[in-house]
Amino acid sequence: MNYVLISPVRDEEALIGHTLKSVCAQSVVPTRWIIVDNGSTDRTADIVLDYAKRFPWIELVRHETSADRSFAAKARAFGAGLARTRCLDFEIIGNLDGDVSFESDYLAFLMRKFAEDSSLGVAGTPFLEDGYDSARDSFEGVHHVAGGVQMFRRQCFEEVGGYVPNYAGGIDWIAVTSARMKGWKTRSFPERRFIHYRTVGTATRSTLAAFFSYGEKDYYLGGAPLWQLCRVCYRTLKRPFILGGLAVALGYFWAALRRTPRAVSPDLMRFHRAEQRTKLKAIASALVLLKKLRPSHPEGGKATTTVIALAIRCAAELDALSTLGGLLESFGLT
């Protein structure tokens, strides 16, 4: 399948080499890779130009932008790259961050997934980040596709309206969740990983400030309070212990106190909360099952985190309502 990549980048001199080497080593290279320099003040553009001279399918676009490094600016930069694809023939369009790397068959693997399932709208994989594995440590499940490497079927991308500029973030989440609301499958395939070299959300802030921002984002993206409570509890069991969870909780509470305007439509918010309720039920039933299969362990918090992570992965596989209903009934939870 033909695919194009678009990478909005800003001041990635130290890390973009990893991404350039990975894409250039792919067994199936893109029809075009458009790298949009979003106002870098370092040597990012020079590094990209050096690769563009050797690989004709790499194109550098210089995008005029304001001084801020916001998610709205990223969405506008992506749009500038997208405009350069209008005359190209492709079926898949990918958003690729400038601080990631992956194995040489990574993108070919994702293309095969699209070829095998015509209903697959968005595909990606979990990622590794300084001891963090999103397949094991995230509370989102396999239907969330991380924004670092996010591949869309072209028709799906057009139906959801692409990336909608939003200053506070969540542009990739909105696109993926909108795809599911419109009936497309979205999937993060655990057979592969990509490496993310910068802790998510820390490009312009500290780690705890990033967690606080996550909590704010959870609120304005329409997350339900009960889901947020469970997410906070889970987050306290992971590094930085306690403080990370508290920062997420404070961010959500602060956004609610200020009545921060929601960044999603009422329909998307209702769909999002319905998904959260279904996942919580599935996680609860999976926890009961795993508790029976896996006895208590003296390692305390670490064992608890592991069991919850396994439950999340187990719950993510319960796509069919009949399967979920049967499991709930079997454990007396209906």
N, C-alpha and C positions, 0 to 999 in steps of 0.2 A: 504494500500500500504506500502511496506517495504521502509524504508528510513535510510540513514546514515547522520551524521553530522560531519563536520570538523571545528575545531576552532583554527586558528593560534593565539596565545596569547603571550604577552610580558609585564611583569611588571604590571599585573592586580590584584595584591594582594587585593587592596581596593574594587574592583568591581566584580571580577569573582564569588564571592559567590552568587550574585543575579542570574547570569546565571545558575550556577550549581543547585540551588534550583528550578528554573523554569523548566529546562529540566527534572529533576528527578521527578517533580510533574505532568508531562504530562500524560494525559489519554491514549495516545498511545506513548510509548517510542521508540527511534530509535533502529535499529538492532545493530548499533555501533556508539558511539560518540568518535571521535578521537580528542583529544586536544593536539595540537602541541606547546610545550613550545619553543618559538623562542628566546632563550638566556636571559631569565628573570634573574634579579639580586636580586629579592625579594622572597617572600614565595609563589609565584604563583604555582610552581610545587608541593610544599608540600600540598597545599590546594586541588589541583586536585587529588593527590595520596590518600588523605584521603577519597575522594568520590569514587575513583576507587576501593578501598577495599570493599566498601559497595554495589557498583553497577557494576557487572561484564561486562556490556556493555560499560563502560567508559574506555578508554585507553589513557594513557599519552605517548606521543612521545617526546623525547628530540632532538631538531634539532640544529645542529651546525650552527651558523650564525655569521655575522660580527656585529660590535657594533652599526650600524645604525638601525633606526626604519623606514625603507622605505616601500613603497608599493610593490616594487620588492621583498624585503625580505619576505613580507607577502605572495606573490604569490608562492615563492619557498617553504615556510613553508607549505602552503596548499598542494602543490605537494607532499611533504613528507608524509602528512596525507593521501592523495589520494592513494599513493602506498600501504598503509595498507588495502585498501578495495578491492584489486583485487580478492580475493577469496570469497568475500561476495556476497550474492544474494540480490539486492535492485533495486528499480525503480527510486527513488528520492535521490538526493544528495544535501545537504544544507551547505552553508557557514554561520557560526554563530559567531558573534563577542563575545568577552569575557567581555563585559560591557553592556549587555542588559538583560531584563526580560520580561515576558509575562504571560498571564493567562493559566490555566491548560489544556484548550482545544485548545490552539493556533495552535499547529502543526497538530493536528487531523483535524482542520478546513482547513488548507492548503492542507492536503492529500486528503480531500474530493473534493476540487477544481480540483486537478489533475485527480482524478477518474472520475469526471463529464465531463471533456473536454480533449480529447486525443491530441488536438492541442496546449494545454497550455504547454509552454516550461519553463517559469520562473514565479515564484509566490512569493509574499511577502505581506506586509501590510505597511501602513504609520506608522510613529513613533512619539512619544512624547519626547520632550527634553527641560526641563527647560522653560516651557511656549510656546514652539514651537511645532506646529502640522504640519507635512509635508503634510498632506492632505489639509490643509487650507493655509499654508504659502509658500509651494514650488511652483516654476514656471515650474516644470517638467511634471506634469500630472500623470494620473493613469497607464500609460504604463511603467513608470520608476520604477524599483524595487530597493529600498534602500539596500545598501550592508550589513547593520547590520544583517539582516536576509534575505538571498537570497536562495530560493529553486529552483533547476533545475531538470527537467526530465532528466534522465541519458543520453538518446539518444541526447537530445538537448545540454547538456554540452559537450559531446564528439564531436558533429558537430562543435561547435564554438571553439574548441581547449582549453577549460577550461579557467583558469585565466592566461593571458600572463604577465610575469614579466615586470613591467614598473616603473622605479624609482620614477617618479613624480606623479604617482597615476592614477586613472581612471580605474583600472583593472576590477572592478565590472560593471562600466558603459559600457566598451568595450564589455564585455561578454553579457550583456543584449541587447545592441543595435545590436550586431552581430546576436543574436538569432532572432530578428525581421527581420533583413535583409535576413535571411535564411528562413523566412516564419513562424516562431513560434510565438505564442501569448505570450506576457509578461504582467503581470497584478499585480498591487498593490491593494489588496482588502480592501476597506474602512470600512468593518464591524468590523475589529479588529485593534488593535494598539500594537506595542511593545514599551517598554520604553528604551531609550538610555541615559545612565547615564553620558556620557562625551560628551561635545559639539563636533560635527563632525569636525575633522581636528585640534583639539587643544591639542592632546597628547604631541606634542613637540613644540607648538608655541602659541602665543597669539591669541585672537579672530580676531583682525583686520588683523594680519598676515595670519590667515587661510582664511579670505575673499580674500585677495590679491592672495593667492595660488589658490583659486577657479577661479579667473579671468584668471590666467595663464593656468590653466587646461582647461578652456573653449576654449582658443585659440588652444592649442596643440591637443585637441580632435576634432578640426575642426568646432567649432561653428561659425555660420554666424554673421557678424557685426551687422545687423539689429536686430537679435534675442538678441544679447548681449546688445544692447542699451535698448531694452524693459526690459530685465532682470535687468539691472542696475537701471532703473527708478523704477521698482517694489521694488527692494531691498532697495532703499532710504526711502521707506515708512515704513520700518520695523526696529526693533531694531538691532543694534545701528543705529538710524535714521541718514540719510545722509551719515555718515562715512562708514557704511557697503557697501553701493552702490558705493561710491567713491573708496573704496579699491578694489572691484571687477573690476571696470573700469580700475583702474591703473594696476592691474595685467594683464588684457587682453592686454592693450596697451603696457605694458612693454615687454610681450612675443612677440607681433607682431613686436615691434621695434627691438628686438634682433633676429627676424626671427627664433624663437624656432622651431626645427624640429617637424613636426606633428607626433603624436604617433599612428595614425590610417592609414589604407590603403586609397588610393584615392576612392575606391568603397564605403567604410564605411563612409567617409567624405561626399560624394555626397548623400548617403542615409540619413545621419544625417541632412544635410541642407534641404533636401526635406521634411523631417518630421517637421523641424522647420517652414518652410514656411506654411505647411498645418495647423500646430497648431496656428500660428499667425493669419491666416485667420479665423480660427474657433473662436479664442478668440475675435477678432474684431467683428465678427457677434454676438457672445454671449453677448459682452458688450453693443451692440446696443439694444438687446432684454432686458437685465437686466436694462438698463437705462430707458426703457419704463415702465418696471414693478416695478422698485424701484426708486422713486423720490429722488432728491438731499437731502442730510442730513447735518445739520450744524456741524457735528463732523469732517468735513474736511478729513484729511489724513486717519484716521481710517476707515471712511466710504468708501473712495476710495479704500483702501486696501481690504476691505471686498468684494466690488463689483468685483474687479479684480480677487480675489480668487474664487468667485462664478463663474465667467466667465471661469476661467481655468478649474474648475471642470465640468462645462457644456460642454465646448469645448472637453474635454477628452472623452465624451460620443459620440461624433460625428464621429464614426468610418467609417460609410458607406459614400462613396463619394456622393451618391445620396442625402443623408440626408443633407450633408454639402452644396452641390450645391443648393438644394432647399431653405435652410436657407439663404444663401448668396443672392439668387435671390429675396427672399421675402423682404429683407431689401435694395435692390437696390445696392448690393456690387459686382455684377458680371458685 
